[in-house]
Amino acid sequence: MIGRVVRVRRPVLVRLVFWSVLEAGQTFLLGYALARALDAGFLAGDARTGLRWLAAAALGVGVGALGTRRVYGVVADLVEPVRDRLVAGVVARGVREGDRGALSGLTQQVEIARDSLAGLVMVSRSFVFTLVGALAGLCALAPPLLLVVVPPLLAGLGLFAATLRPLARRQEAFLVADEALAGELGEVCPGLRDVTAAGAEEYVAERVGKRVDGEFRAARALARWSVVRVAALAVGGQLPLVLLLATAPWLLAHGVTTGALVGALAYVTQSLLPALQNLVHGLGTSGSRLTVVLRRLHAPPEPDVASAGTPGTPAPGTPTRPVEALGTSDAGTPARTTDAAARIPGAPNPGPPGAPALSPALSLAAVTFAYGPASTPVLDGLGLCVPRGGHLAVVGPSGIGKSTLTAVAAGLLTPAHGEIRVCGHPVPGARAAELRVLIPQEAYVHTGTLAENLGLLRPDPVPEPELLAAAEAVGLTPFVERCGGPDAPVHPAELSAGERQLIALTRAYLSPAPLALLDEATCHLDPEAEARAERAFAARPGGTLVVVAHRIASAGRAERTLVMDGPRTAYGTHEELLRTCALYQDLVAPGRPRPAR
């Protein structure tokens, strides 16, 4: 499973081996220099020679520290491409196959896989090169020392290797039990009042108790195998130390010097034992977690059973809250409007004369959504119709439910009632997902070239002229020139939030999806850059734009504006809303006296 995602490039492997060998030199000098300092220096009455060997050991520590520092950078070059491949796979499964558990994989499981893989590489690499350095030092000091140290070390490693597979299975069983308990509690806790009112306390307690008992049994099984892992550490790391002390008279009688014996003790206590401890704890934990997470990331999506649960509750793996908080008005009432009030009139029919009208780019019919069965609906009976080629801005107070609306329209949240369609295709659905692109506030940029980032939503590489034209339209051209062209590498950590948003906007502009949903996707841009990007999307051939406005100026550029204000939701053009909507008047000109409604 791990080999399917880790593809080591030769230059990275060469650099990793080089710096690891440099780091292993410290291990070799640690015991060897100490032995020579005693035998040829202090015990022989030559303090100067002893100090020289100790200085050599100190120099080895400095060189080893340099190697360790360089190793971290090489490990990052090894792990980050793996993370990018996992993210691409999770996104593809979530968007194209409608897997609603993909968000958990993207936000949590991929990060667990990345961190576990980095830890796995570090501890295994460190153990291998420390082992080679220590054994080489023992052989250089006195070959009989290997007879004492190597057999228990191999026995401990064999015992530890025998625990890896059972430990991974029990780790996975514990994770499954923990997820089942969390899911059960997620269903029960929001409805505790209803449980009490219906007198179902015993039934619910029995259900939750079974989940708790299941996790307890899984935790005990995992703990039993952890005891075996501790035994492996004792045999492989601590038994050699005991044997060296027990066989010291025999070793000294067979030509092993006092300095060599002290050097061997240093190898065991300062190199082999810490390396084995890191291997056992790191590989036993990180390796098991990595295997479990990769198996779950590559598993086929589970069947959608959310519709059989509580209506209006997001499926497991979807966020319990979007970026905004609770989506209600100050009075606690939900947003409500009608289909007739939210239609954009006068839009041209893209079909030929006499042909039936094409289905709208986005339509919501009597959509109701709440974040739990006992919660007040954020959207209540919402009807909305945006024709193809339309440009709609969504404004309202923070937390009123604007991001919820885009998440529902994109299929990331499932409403309790109502129907959503994108270009006539039901949401959620694979075809509807292909026809819309959602740009959130936090833009994603991956390690790679700029062209790879911009063409992420296209099945084939984007021709450079088309890519440059899109960058010019959205306003990314200065960045393209500054970084060195489309083939220049992109390092996400070095980009500003505005640069990441421009890259994400250009990527969406190049997407074949006709419907673009901008959820405050320009919040880190200045007003001029924001206006340019929105005009580019509005003028995109065959495109439809829905903007959750970060600045009220976005509403002035749109054909129609939806003002979300609980039961006072309003809809119309900029001029119409200035005359009729008090909230819109306050948003446009705070503090200005309101005209008569």
C-alpha positions as CSV (number, residue, x, y, z in Angstrom):
1,M,0.0,0.0,0.0
2,I,2.8,2.4,0.9
3,G,4.7,1.6,-2.3
4,R,1.7,2.7,-4.4
5,V,2.0,6.3,-3.2
6,V,5.7,6.7,-2.5
7,R,7.7,7.2,-5.7
8,V,11.2,8.0,-4.7
9,R,13.1,10.1,-7.3
10,R,16.8,9.1,-7.7
11,P,18.2,12.6,-6.9
12,V,16.2,12.8,-3.7
13,L,17.3,9.3,-2.7
14,V,21.0,10.1,-3.4
15,R,20.8,13.2,-1.2
16,L,19.1,11.3,1.6
17,V,21.8,8.6,1.6
18,F,24.6,11.2,1.4
19,W,23.5,13.2,4.4
20,S,22.5,10.1,6.4
21,V,26.0,8.7,5.9
22,L,27.4,12.0,7.1
23,E,25.2,11.7,10.1
24,A,26.2,8.1,10.7
25,G,29.9,9.2,11.0
26,Q,29.0,10.7,14.3
27,T,27.8,7.3,15.5
28,F,31.1,5.6,14.4
29,L,33.3,8.2,16.1
30,L,31.3,8.3,19.3
31,G,32.6,4.9,20.5
32,Y,35.7,4.5,18.5
33,A,37.2,7.9,19.5
34,L,36.3,7.2,23.2
35,A,38.0,3.9,23.1
36,R,41.2,5.3,21.5
37,A,41.2,8.2,23.9
38,L,41.4,5.7,26.8
39,D,43.7,3.1,25.3
40,A,46.2,5.3,23.5
41,G,45.7,8.4,25.6
42,F,44.7,8.6,29.3
43,L,45.3,4.9,30.3
44,A,48.7,5.1,28.5
45,G,49.6,8.3,30.3
46,D,49.4,10.5,27.2
47,A,46.7,13.1,28.0
48,R,47.4,15.1,24.9
49,T,46.5,12.1,22.6
50,G,43.4,11.4,24.7
51,L,42.2,15.0,24.3
52,R,42.8,14.9,20.5
53,W,40.6,11.8,20.2
54,L,37.9,13.5,22.3
55,A,38.2,16.6,20.0
56,A,37.7,14.3,17.0
57,A,34.5,13.0,18.7
58,A,33.3,16.5,19.2
59,L,34.0,17.4,15.6
60,G,32.0,14.3,14.6
61,V,29.0,15.6,16.6
62,G,29.1,18.9,14.7
63,V,29.3,17.1,11.3
64,G,26.5,14.8,12.3
65,A,24.4,17.8,13.3
66,L,24.9,19.3,9.9
67,G,23.8,16.0,8.3
68,T,20.7,15.8,10.5
69,R,19.8,19.4,9.5
70,R,20.1,18.6,5.8
71,V,18.1,15.4,6.2
72,Y,14.9,17.2,7.2
73,G,14.9,19.2,4.0
74,V,15.4,16.0,1.9
75,V,12.6,14.3,3.8
76,A,10.3,17.2,3.0
77,D,11.1,16.9,-0.7
78,L,10.2,13.2,-0.4
79,V,7.0,13.6,1.5
80,E,5.3,16.6,0.0
81,P,4.8,15.1,-3.5
82,V,3.2,12.1,-1.8
83,R,0.8,14.5,0.0
84,D,0.0,16.2,-3.3
85,R,-0.8,12.9,-5.0
86,L,-3.0,11.9,-2.1
87,V,-4.8,15.2,-2.2
88,A,-5.4,14.9,-6.0
89,G,-6.8,11.4,-5.5
90,V,-9.1,12.5,-2.6
91,V,-10.4,15.5,-4.6
92,A,-11.0,13.4,-7.7
93,R,-13.0,10.9,-5.7
94,G,-14.9,13.5,-3.8
95,V,-15.8,15.7,-6.8
96,R,-16.2,13.1,-9.6
97,E,-17.7,10.2,-7.6
98,G,-19.7,12.3,-5.1
99,D,-18.0,10.9,-2.1
100,R,-19.1,13.2,0.8
101,G,-16.5,11.6,3.1
102,A,-13.7,13.1,1.0
103,L,-13.5,16.3,3.1
104,S,-12.4,14.2,6.1
105,G,-9.8,12.6,3.9
106,L,-8.6,15.9,2.6
107,T,-8.4,17.8,5.9
108,Q,-7.4,15.2,8.4
109,Q,-6.4,11.8,6.9
110,V,-4.1,13.2,4.3
111,E,-2.3,15.2,6.9
112,I,-2.0,12.1,9.1
113,A,-0.5,10.2,6.2
114,R,2.0,13.0,5.5
115,D,3.1,13.3,9.1
116,S,3.2,9.5,9.6
117,L,5.2,9.0,6.4
118,A,7.7,11.7,7.4
119,G,8.1,10.1,10.9
120,L,8.5,6.7,9.3
121,V,11.2,7.8,7.0
122,M,13.1,9.6,9.7
123,V,13.1,6.8,12.3
124,S,13.8,4.0,9.9
125,R,16.6,5.9,8.1
126,S,18.1,6.9,11.4
127,F,18.0,3.3,12.8
128,V,19.6,1.8,9.6
129,F,22.5,4.2,9.5
130,T,23.0,4.3,13.2
131,L,23.1,0.5,13.2
132,V,25.7,0.4,10.4
133,G,27.8,3.0,12.2
134,A,27.7,1.2,15.5
135,L,28.4,-2.3,14.2
136,A,31.3,-0.9,12.1
137,G,32.7,0.7,15.2
138,L,32.3,-2.5,17.2
139,C,34.1,-4.5,14.5
140,A,36.9,-1.9,14.4
141,L,37.3,-2.0,18.1
142,A,37.2,-5.8,18.7
143,P,35.2,-8.4,16.6
144,P,34.3,-10.5,19.8
145,L,32.1,-7.6,20.9
146,L,29.8,-8.4,18.0
147,L,29.1,-11.9,19.4
148,V,27.7,-10.3,22.5
149,V,25.7,-7.4,21.0
150,V,24.3,-8.7,17.7
151,P,22.3,-11.9,18.7
152,P,20.0,-10.1,21.3
153,L,19.7,-7.2,18.9
154,L,18.5,-9.5,16.1
155,A,16.1,-11.3,18.5
156,G,14.6,-8.0,19.6
157,L,14.1,-6.8,16.0
158,G,12.5,-10.2,15.0
159,L,10.1,-10.0,17.9
160,F,9.2,-6.4,17.0
161,A,8.7,-7.3,13.3
162,A,6.3,-10.1,14.4
163,T,4.0,-7.5,16.1
164,L,3.7,-5.1,13.2
165,R,0.9,-6.8,11.3
166,P,-1.3,-7.6,14.3
167,L,-0.6,-4.1,15.7
168,A,-1.8,-2.5,12.5
169,R,-5.0,-4.6,12.5
170,R,-5.8,-3.6,16.1
171,Q,-5.0,0.0,15.4
172,E,-7.5,0.0,12.5
173,A,-10.1,-1.7,14.7
174,F,-9.6,0.9,17.4
175,L,-10.0,3.7,14.8
176,V,-13.2,2.2,13.4
177,A,-14.6,1.8,16.9
178,D,-13.7,5.4,17.8
179,E,-15.4,6.7,14.6
180,A,-18.5,4.6,15.3
181,L,-18.7,6.0,18.8
182,A,-18.2,9.6,17.6
183,G,-20.9,9.1,14.9
184,E,-23.3,7.7,17.5
185,L,-22.7,10.6,19.8
186,G,-23.0,13.1,16.9
187,E,-26.6,11.8,16.3
188,V,-27.6,11.6,20.0
189,C,-26.3,14.8,21.5
190,P,-28.2,17.3,19.3
191,G,-31.5,15.4,20.1
192,L,-31.1,14.9,23.9
193,R,-34.3,17.0,24.6
194,D,-36.3,14.8,22.2
195,V,-34.8,11.6,23.7
196,T,-36.0,12.8,27.1
197,A,-39.4,13.8,25.8
198,A,-40.0,10.5,24.1
199,G,-38.8,8.5,27.2
200,A,-36.1,6.8,25.1
201,E,-33.2,7.2,27.6
202,E,-32.7,3.5,28.2
203,Y,-32.8,2.6,24.5
204,V,-30.3,5.4,23.6
205,A,-28.1,4.5,26.6
206,E,-27.9,0.9,25.4
207,R,-27.0,1.9,21.9
208,V,-24.2,4.3,23.1
209,G,-23.1,1.8,25.7
210,K,-22.5,-0.8,23.0
211,R,-20.3,1.6,21.1
212,V,-18.3,2.5,24.3
213,D,-17.8,-1.2,25.1
214,G,-16.6,-1.9,21.5
215,E,-14.0,0.9,21.8
216,F,-12.9,-0.4,25.2
217,R,-12.4,-3.9,23.8
218,A,-10.4,-2.5,20.9
219,A,-8.3,-0.4,23.2
220,R,-7.5,-3.4,25.4
221,A,-6.5,-5.5,22.4
222,L,-4.2,-2.7,21.2
223,A,-2.6,-2.4,24.7
224,R,-1.8,-6.1,24.8
225,W,0.3,-5.9,21.7
226,S,1.9,-2.8,23.0
227,V,3.3,-4.9,25.9
228,V,4.9,-7.2,23.3
229,R,6.5,-4.2,21.7
230,V,8.0,-3.2,25.0
231,A,9.4,-6.7,25.5
232,A,11.1,-6.4,22.0
233,L,12.7,-3.2,23.1
234,A,14.0,-4.7,26.3
235,V,15.5,-7.7,24.4
236,G,17.0,-5.8,21.6
237,G,18.2,-2.6,23.4
238,Q,18.8,-3.4,27.0
239,L,19.8,-7.0,27.0
240,P,23.1,-6.3,25.1
241,L,24.1,-3.8,27.8
242,V,23.5,-6.5,30.5
243,L,25.5,-9.1,28.5
244,L,28.4,-6.7,27.9
245,L,28.7,-6.2,31.7
246,A,28.3,-9.9,32.5
247,T,30.9,-11.0,29.9
248,A,33.4,-8.2,30.7
249,P,35.9,-10.5,32.4
250,W,35.8,-13.0,29.5
251,L,36.2,-10.2,26.9
252,L,39.1,-8.6,28.8
253,A,40.8,-12.0,29.0
254,H,40.5,-12.6,25.2
255,G,42.2,-9.4,24.0
256,V,39.4,-6.8,24.3
257,T,40.9,-3.6,25.8
258,T,39.3,-1.5,28.6
259,G,38.8,1.3,26.1
260,A,37.1,-1.0,23.6
261,L,34.8,-2.3,26.3
262,V,33.9,1.3,27.3
263,G,33.4,2.2,23.6
264,A,31.1,-0.8,23.2
265,L,29.0,0.4,26.2
266,A,28.8,3.9,24.6
267,Y,27.6,2.4,21.3
268,V,24.9,0.4,23.0
269,T,23.7,3.1,25.4
270,Q,24.1,6.2,23.3
271,S,23.4,4.9,19.8
272,L,21.7,1.5,19.5
273,L,19.3,1.8,22.4
274,P,17.9,5.3,21.5
275,A,17.7,4.3,17.8
276,L,15.8,1.1,18.6
277,Q,13.5,3.0,20.9
278,N,12.7,5.5,18.2
279,L,12.2,2.7,15.7
280,V,9.9,0.7,17.9
281,H,7.7,3.6,19.0
282,G,7.9,5.5,15.6
283,L,7.4,2.5,13.3
284,G,4.9,0.8,15.6
285,T,2.8,4.0,15.8
286,S,3.5,5.9,12.6
287,G,3.7,2.8,10.5
288,S,0.4,1.4,11.7
289,R,-1.3,4.7,11.3
290,L,0.1,5.2,7.8
291,T,-1.0,1.7,6.7
292,V,-4.5,2.2,8.1
293,V,-5.0,5.7,6.7
294,L,-3.7,4.8,3.2
295,R,-6.0,1.8,3.1
296,R,-9.0,4.0,4.0
297,L,-8.0,6.7,1.5
298,H,-7.7,4.2,-1.3
299,A,-10.9,2.3,-0.3
300,P,-13.9,2.8,-2.6
301,P,-16.5,5.3,-1.3
302,E,-19.1,4.0,1.0
303,P,-22.7,4.0,-0.2
304,D,-24.6,7.2,0.6
305,V,-26.7,6.5,3.6
306,A,-27.2,10.0,4.7
307,S,-30.7,10.2,3.3
308,A,-31.7,7.4,5.6
309,G,-30.6,9.3,8.7
310,T,-31.9,12.6,10.1
311,P,-32.9,15.0,7.4
312,G,-30.9,18.2,7.2
313,T,-27.9,16.7,9.0
314,P,-24.6,16.7,7.1
315,A,-23.2,13.4,6.3
316,P,-20.2,12.0,8.3
317,G,-17.0,13.5,6.9
318,T,-18.6,16.9,6.0
319,P,-17.9,19.9,8.2
320,T,-20.4,20.6,10.9
321,R,-20.1,24.3,10.2
322,P,-18.9,26.2,7.1
323,V,-16.6,29.3,7.4
324,E,-19.5,31.4,8.6
325,A,-21.2,30.7,11.9
326,L,-24.9,30.2,12.6
327,G,-27.0,31.3,9.6
328,T,-29.9,33.2,11.1
329,S,-31.0,36.8,11.4
330,D,-30.8,38.8,14.6
331,A,-34.2,37.6,15.5
332,G,-33.2,34.0,15.0
333,T,-35.4,33.5,12.0
334,P,-34.2,31.7,8.8
335,A,-33.8,33.1,5.3
336,R,-36.9,32.6,3.3
337,T,-37.9,33.6,-0.2
338,T,-40.0,32.3,-3.0
339,D,-39.1,31.0,-6.5
340,A,-40.9,33.8,-8.2
341,A,-39.2,36.5,-6.2
342,A,-35.7,35.1,-6.9
343,R,-35.9,34.7,-10.7
344,I,-33.7,36.8,-12.9
345,P,-36.0,38.1,-15.7
346,G,-34.9,39.3,-19.1
347,A,-31.9,37.0,-19.5
348,P,-31.4,36.0,-23.1
349,N,-32.3,32.4,-24.0
350,P,-29.1,30.7,-25.3
351,G,-31.1,28.4,-27.5
352,P,-32.1,29.0,-31.1
353,P,-35.4,30.8,-31.9
354,G,-38.3,28.6,-31.4
355,A,-36.4,26.1,-29.4
356,P,-37.4,25.3,-25.8
357,A,-35.6,27.3,-23.1
358,L,-32.5,25.6,-21.7
359,S,-32.6,24.6,-18.0
360,P,-31.1,27.3,-15.8
361,A,-27.5,27.2,-14.6
362,L,-28.6,27.0,-11.0
363,S,-32.0,26.3,-9.5
364,L,-33.2,25.7,-6.0
365,A,-36.8,24.8,-5.3
366,A,-38.2,25.0,-1.7
367,V,-34.8,24.2,-0.2
368,T,-34.6,23.8,3.6
369,F,-31.4,23.2,5.4
370,A,-30.4,23.1,9.1
371,Y,-27.3,22.0,11.0
372,G,-29.2,19.5,13.1
373,P,-32.7,18.1,13.7
374,A,-33.3,20.5,16.6
375,S,-31.7,23.6,14.9
376,T,-33.5,26.5,13.4
377,P,-33.2,26.2,9.6
378,V,-30.6,28.4,7.9
379,L,-32.4,28.1,4.6
380,D,-36.2,27.6,4.8
381,G,-38.2,27.1,1.7
382,L,-35.6,28.9,-0.5
383,G,-36.4,29.1,-4.2
384,L,-33.8,30.5,-6.6
385,C,-33.3,30.4,-10.3
386,V,-30.2,31.8,-12.0
387,P,-30.3,31.5,-15.8
388,R,-27.3,30.6,-17.9
389,G,-25.1,33.6,-18.4
390,G,-26.4,35.3,-15.3
391,H,-24.5,37.2,-12.7
392,L,-25.8,37.1,-9.1
393,A,-24.3,38.6,-6.0
394,V,-25.3,37.3,-2.5
395,V,-24.9,39.8,0.4
396,G,-26.0,40.0,4.0
397,P,-24.7,40.1,7.6
398,S,-21.9,37.9,8.6
399,G,-23.2,34.5,9.7
400,I,-26.6,34.8,8.0
401,G,-25.9,31.7,5.8
402,K,-24.3,32.9,2.6
403,S,-21.6,30.3,2.6
404,T,-24.2,27.7,3.5
405,L,-26.1,28.6,0.4
406,T,-23.0,28.0,-1.8
407,A,-22.2,24.8,0.0
408,V,-25.7,23.5,-0.6
409,A,-25.7,24.6,-4.2
410,A,-22.3,22.8,-4.7
411,G,-23.6,19.6,-3.2
412,L,-21.3,19.8,-0.1
413,L,-24.2,20.0,2.2
414,T,-27.5,18.0,1.8
415,P,-30.8,19.8,2.5
416,A,-33.6,18.3,4.4
417,H,-36.1,19.3,1.8
418,G,-36.2,20.7,-1.7
419,E,-34.4,20.1,-5.0
420,I,-31.2,21.6,-6.4
421,R,-30.1,21.4,-10.0
422,V,-27.1,22.6,-11.9
423,C,-27.8,22.9,-15.6
424,G,-30.7,20.6,-15.2
425,H,-28.7,17.9,-13.3
426,P,-29.6,16.9,-9.7
427,V,-27.3,17.9,-6.9
428,P,-25.5,16.0,-5.5
429,G,-24.5,14.0,-8.5
430,A,-21.4,13.4,-10.6
431,R,-22.6,15.3,-13.6
432,A,-23.7,18.3,-11.6
433,A,-20.2,18.3,-9.9
434,E,-18.6,18.5,-13.3
435,L,-20.7,21.5,-14.3
436,R,-19.8,23.7,-11.3
437,V,-16.6,25.0,-9.7
438,L,-16.5,26.3,-6.1
439,I,-13.8,28.7,-5.1
440,P,-13.7,29.0,-1.3
441,Q,-12.1,31.8,0.8
442,E,-9.0,29.7,1.6
443,A,-7.4,29.0,-1.8
444,Y,-5.5,25.7,-2.3
445,V,-2.2,25.8,-4.1
446,H,0.0,22.7,-4.3
447,T,3.7,22.2,-4.8
448,G,4.6,22.0,-8.5
449,T,4.7,24.3,-11.5
450,L,2.4,27.3,-12.0
451,A,1.0,25.6,-15.1
452,E,0.2,22.4,-13.1
453,N,-1.7,24.5,-10.5
454,L,-3.7,26.4,-13.1
455,G,-4.6,23.3,-15.1
456,L,-5.6,21.2,-12.1
457,L,-9.3,21.1,-13.1
458,R,-8.6,20.3,-16.8
459,P,-8.2,16.7,-17.9
460,D,-5.4,17.6,-20.3
461,P,-2.6,20.1,-20.2
462,V,-3.7,23.7,-20.9
463,P,-2.1,25.3,-24.0
464,E,0.2,28.1,-23.0
465,P,-1.6,30.8,-25.0
466,E,-4.9,29.9,-23.4
467,L,-3.3,29.9,-20.0
468,L,-1.7,33.3,-20.5
469,A,-5.0,34.7,-21.8
470,A,-6.8,33.5,-18.7
471,A,-4.1,35.0,-16.5
472,E,-4.4,38.3,-18.2
473,A,-8.2,38.3,-17.9
474,V,-8.2,37.5,-14.1
475,G,-5.2,39.7,-13.3
476,L,-2.5,37.0,-12.6
477,T,-0.1,38.2,-15.4
478,P,2.1,40.3,-13.1
479,F,2.6,37.2,-10.9
480,V,3.3,35.0,-13.9
481,E,6.0,37.4,-15.1
482,R,7.4,37.8,-11.6
483,C,7.8,34.1,-10.9
484,G,9.3,33.3,-14.3
485,G,6.5,32.0,-16.5
486,P,4.0,29.1,-16.4
487,D,6.7,26.5,-16.0
488,A,8.2,28.2,-12.9
489,P,7.9,26.2,-9.7
490,V,5.4,27.3,-7.1
491,H,6.1,27.0,-3.3
492,P,2.8,27.6,-1.5
493,A,4.4,28.7,1.8
494,E,6.1,31.5,-0.1
495,L,2.9,33.0,-1.6
496,S,0.7,35.6,-0.1
497,A,-3.0,35.0,0.5
498,G,-3.9,37.3,-2.4
499,E,-1.5,35.4,-4.8
500,R,-3.0,32.1,-3.8
501,Q,-6.5,33.5,-4.4
502,L,-5.5,34.7,-7.9
503,I,-4.1,31.3,-8.8
504,A,-7.3,29.6,-7.6
505,L,-9.4,32.1,-9.5
506,T,-7.5,31.6,-12.7
507,R,-7.7,27.8,-12.2
508,A,-11.5,28.1,-11.9
509,Y,-11.6,30.4,-15.0
510,L,-9.9,27.7,-17.0
511,S,-12.2,25.0,-15.7
512,P,-14.7,23.6,-18.2
513,A,-17.5,24.0,-15.6
514,P,-19.9,26.8,-16.7
515,L,-21.2,27.7,-13.2
516,A,-18.7,29.5,-11.0
517,L,-19.5,29.9,-7.3
518,L,-17.2,32.4,-5.6
519,D,-17.5,32.2,-1.8
520,E,-15.6,35.3,-0.7
521,A,-12.9,34.1,-3.0
522,T,-11.5,37.6,-3.4
523,C,-11.4,38.7,0.2
524,H,-7.5,39.0,0.1
525,L,-7.5,41.1,-3.1
526,D,-7.6,44.9,-3.3
527,P,-10.9,46.4,-4.7
528,E,-9.4,46.9,-8.2
529,A,-8.1,43.4,-8.4
530,E,-11.4,42.1,-7.1
531,A,-13.4,44.0,-9.7
532,R,-11.2,42.8,-12.5
533,A,-11.6,39.1,-11.5
534,E,-15.4,39.4,-11.2
535,R,-15.7,41.1,-14.5
536,A,-13.6,38.4,-16.1
537,F,-15.9,35.6,-14.8
538,A,-19.0,37.6,-15.7
539,A,-17.7,37.9,-19.3
540,R,-16.5,34.2,-19.6
541,P,-18.1,32.7,-22.7
542,G,-21.0,30.5,-21.6
543,G,-20.3,31.2,-18.0
544,T,-22.6,31.9,-15.0
545,L,-21.4,33.6,-11.9
546,V,-22.7,33.5,-8.3
547,V,-20.6,35.7,-5.9
548,V,-20.8,35.7,-2.1
549,A,-19.7,39.3,-1.9
550,H,-16.8,40.3,0.4
551,R,-17.4,44.0,-0.5
552,I,-20.7,45.5,-1.3
553,A,-19.2,46.8,-4.5
554,S,-19.7,43.3,-5.9
555,A,-23.4,43.8,-5.8
556,G,-23.2,46.9,-8.0
557,R,-21.4,44.9,-10.7
558,A,-24.0,42.1,-10.6
559,E,-27.2,41.9,-12.7
560,R,-29.2,40.9,-9.7
561,T,-28.5,40.8,-5.9
562,L,-29.9,38.5,-3.3
563,V,-29.9,40.1,0.2
564,M,-30.1,37.4,2.9
565,D,-31.7,38.9,6.0
566,G,-33.8,36.1,7.6
567,P,-37.5,36.6,6.8
568,R,-36.7,40.0,5.2
569,T,-34.7,38.5,2.4
570,A,-34.8,40.8,-0.7
571,Y,-34.0,40.4,-4.4
572,G,-33.6,42.8,-7.3
573,T,-31.2,45.1,-9.1
574,H,-28.9,47.5,-7.4
575,E,-31.2,50.4,-8.0
576,E,-34.3,48.5,-6.9
577,L,-32.8,47.4,-3.7
578,L,-31.6,50.9,-2.9
579,R,-35.2,52.0,-3.0
580,T,-36.8,49.1,-1.2
581,C,-34.4,47.3,1.1
582,A,-33.3,48.9,4.3
583,L,-30.5,46.4,5.0
584,Y,-29.1,46.9,1.5
585,Q,-29.2,50.7,2.1
586,D,-27.2,50.3,5.3
587,L,-24.7,48.0,3.6
588,V,-24.2,50.4,0.7
589,A,-24.1,53.6,2.8
590,P,-23.9,53.0,6.5
591,G,-25.3,55.8,8.6
592,R,-27.1,57.6,5.7
593,P,-30.7,58.5,6.3
594,R,-33.0,55.9,4.7
595,P,-35.6,57.0,2.1
596,A,-39.2,56.1,2.6
597,R,-39.9,52.5,1.6
